[in-house]
Amino acid sequence: MVSVNPYFFEEGQEYEFTVINRLNLPPDDDTYFVMVSSFQTRHLLAEKHYVNYKIMPGQKVKCRIDKINCSGKIFLEPEHPCYKENAVYDFPVKGIEEISNSEGKYEKMLVVEDCWKNKVCIHIDGTDHAFDDIIQCRVDRIKKGKLYLTPVSQPRQSISYEPGKYYEFRIQDIVTLAEGEEYYELKDESDNSHYLRIKYYQNYQFKTGDLVRCCYVAAPALFRHYLEPLHPFYHIGSTYEFICTGTTKVKNVSGSEVTLINVSDGSDKDYFATCSDELKPKPETGSVIRCLLKNIKMGRLVLECV
């Protein structure tokens, strides 16, 4: 989404926010912190993920822009009080759990504890393992206050892909890398493993053994989005017809209010389309509109009315 405002947020970068209030919102009456940026934009942060952070109104909190979704909604990740991403720490080992994934396959998860005695699960392969009472792990990601860990004994892969280029991968397996999070395990021609979060690509109908082409979109990291598989139907740069299902008003990355068009292709997925101010009148609910596919990110279409 293009902004005419010179102030903007960038995914992955950190900014300082001031906590000005706590409020409860329906329908679940969950508690949120109201955060204000240096650009005077307001954002909500769910308190339930950060109870141990001791965040209070009046504090200044450094937050990473974890994600900006297709509607322009900004997701914040406050700085963890104890851990930093890419750093290595000692974690007490609490045991090994066996789980059954969505295919009915049994997997083993190593269970460790963080500084607040929260359980953190780490995928280990099916072979027998012996672990000491303490294991060193790298913090690969922190999201919603949750740690994503990899034992330092598991080396990082050396990959030399070019951004924007496509490469072929074979779907090797389905694995649970973190508690409740399943991924497709992909193998490249050098037998390196790569991972796609299954929930983003359920309508792609991938199966174990399939050969898939993926665009390399970012520097690799285990729990981050750096491969985007070709969509089974849509192609970036082409135009398609959609049904207008309504409109949504949101704030873009600069804090300005914009109107997005809700569109549907008849599937169970809904998408947002941006429309220029020159496009008047705006499409009516139920009308057919043509949209240019600008990008595909984590399986979601980024559309623009044409």
N, C-alpha and C positions, 0 to 999 in steps of 0.2 A: 504494500500500500504506500503510495507516494504522498509525502507531506510537503506543504508549502512552508511550514514552520521551520526555522533553522535549528530548533532544538528537537532532538530525537533520541530514542533509545536504540541500543544495538544489542542483539542477543549475545550472551556470553560476557558482557561487560558489567562492571560493578558501579553502582551509584549510591549516593547517600539519601536516605528517606527519613522523615520525621514522623513519629507515631503521634497522631493527634487525638485519637479516640478509640474506644472499643464499642462495638454495637452488635446486637443480635438481629439476624435476618431470617425471615420465613423462607421455606415452609418448615424447616427443621429447627429453627431458633438457634442455629449455630452462631458462635461468637467470632467476630472478625476484627482485626486491627485496621484502622483507617490510616493509610500511609500517604504522605505528601512528598513529592520529589522536589528537587531544586528548580524544576521547570513549572512548579505549582500544579502538577497533575496529581489526581487522587487515585489511589489503588487500594484494593482489599487484600488482606492476608489472613487466611484461616488460622485461628489460634490453636486449634486442636493438634496441628502438626508440630507445634513449637512450644509446648507447655514447659519443657525444661529450659528453654532459652531465657526465661524470665523477662520477656519483652513487656514494657510498660509505656503508657502514654507519656509523652514528653521526651522519650529517648530518641536519639538519632541512631539509625540502624543501617549498616552497609548491606546492600542486597545485590545479588547478581540477577540480570535479566535472563531467566531460565528459558523462556519461550515467548514468542509473539505469534499468536495463532492467526488463522486465515481471516478472522473478523477484526483483528487488531487488538484483541485482548492480551494484556501483558501479565505474565506469571513471574512473580518475584521469589527468589530464594535467599533468605537472610543468611548472613555469615554465621557459620556454626561456632559456638563458643569453645569447642575443644578440638575440632578436626578441620583440616584443609584438604581440598582435592589434590591428588597426585602426591601427597605425602604418605609416609609409611609409619605405622604405629603397631604396638603390641596389643593383641586382643586375647583375653582368656577364653580357652576352648571349653565349651559346656557339653559337647557330645556330637553324635551324628544322628540325623533323622532320615527315615525313608519315606518318600512321598510318592503318590501316583499322579502322573500328569494327565492331560486331556485325552491322550491316546491309550491310557491304561498302562503305560510303561512306568516301572518303578525307578526312581532316581534317589541318589543319596545327597543330602545337604549337610555340610558342616555347620554347626551352630556355635557362634561366638557371642560375646557380650560387649556392648559399647560402654562408655564412661558412666552411663546412667542405668546400666544393667538391662538395657533393652536387647532383645534377641535379634541377631543379624544372621541370616542364612546365606551360605555360600555354596554354589554348585561344585561338586566334585565328581569325577568320572566313576565308572562302576567298579574299578579295581579296588582291592583292599588297601586301606591307608592306616598308618599309625601316626598320631599327632601328639605333640607335647602339650603341656598344660597351657602354654602361651604360643601363639602363632603371629608372625609378622604379616600384615596385610597392607596393601596399597588402597587408599580411598580413591576409587575411580570416579565416583559421583556422589553428590548429596542432593537429594530431591525430596521436598516436603519433609525435611528433617531426617530422612531415612538414609542410612549409609549403604553404599554399594561397594563391596570389597572384593579384592582379588589377592590371594596369597602371593607374596613376592617370589616364591619358588616357581610360580607360573610366569615364564618370561613374556615380555611384550614382543609382538611380531613386528618385523621390519617389512613395510609395504611401500612400494614405489608406484602408486597410481597417479594419474593426472586428473585434476578436478575437471568435471564436465565430460569426461570420456566414459564409455560403457565397457563393462567387462562381464564375462560369463562365470557363473557360479553354479554348483550343484547343491541341491538341498540334501544335506546329509542326515539330519535328524531334527527332532523337536526336543529342546532342553529347557529346564527351569533354572535361570541364572540367579534369580533373587526370589524371595518369598512371594508366591502368587504371580510371578511374571514369566511367561513362556516366550521363547524365541525360536525362530528357525535358525538352525546352524547351517551356514553355507560354507562350502569348500571351494577354494580357487585352484588354479592349475598347479600351484606350488604346495598344495595341501594345507594352506593357512585357513584358519577358521574365522568366520565373520558371522554377525548375528543381526536378525531383523525381528523386531517386536511383533509378535503374531497379531495382536489386537488391531494394528494399523492396516493389516493386509488380509483380513478374513474373507473379503469378497473377491480376492484374487484367485481363490481356490487352488492354492499351492499344495503339492503333495511331495512326500519324501521321494527323492530320486529325480525330481524335476530339474531341468536346466533352465536357469533364469538369467536374464541380462539386467544388470544394475548400473546406474550412473553413480560414479564416485563424486559425492557432493561436498565432503568436508574431511578434515583430518581424522583418522580413525581413533576411536576410543570404545571400550567394550560396551558400555551402557548408553552410548549416544548414537544419534542418527547420522550415519555417514554414507550409507548406500540407499539409493532409491530405485526399486525395481521398475521395469517398464510396466505401465498400466495395461491390463488385458484388452482395453477398448480405446481409451483416450490417448491422444498424442499432443504433446506440448507444441503450441504454435498453430494448431488447427481450431476451427470454430464449430460449435455444436449448438443444437436447439435444446432449451430447457423450459420447464414450466415454472412461472413465477408463483411462489406460494406465500408471498408477503414481504415485509420489509423489517429491518432491525436497525435501530439507532445505537451506535457505539462510539467510543472515543478512540481515535487513532493514536499512534505512538507519540504524537506531539500534544495530545490532550484535546484536540479539536473534535467536535462531534461530526460524524459522517453517517449517511444512510446507506446501508447495504441491502441488496436485493436477495431474498431467500429464494433459491431455485432447487428444483428436483428433476431427476432424470427417470423417475418412476421406480427407483430402487429404494431400499430402506435408508439410504444416506441423503442428507440434505447438505447443500453447499451455499456459500455466500458469493455474490458477485458485486464488484464495485462498478459504479456507473459515473461517468463524467457529468459535470454540471450542465454540459451542453445537451445531454440527452433528456429532453423534456417533451411531453410529460413522462414521468417515471412509469415503468411497466405496471399494469394492473394485475391483481391476483387472478390466476387462471390463464393469463395470456402466455403465448409462446414468445420467448426471447432468444436471440442468438448471443452466444458468449465466446470470447476468445480464451483459450486455455493458456494462461501465462506460466503456470508452474504446477508441479505436483509435489507435495511435501507430506511425508508420512501417510501416503495413500489418499490425501485430501486434495481436491481440485482447487486451484487458485484461479478465479475467473474474473473476466472484465466484460461488461456489456459492449456490444458493437452495433 
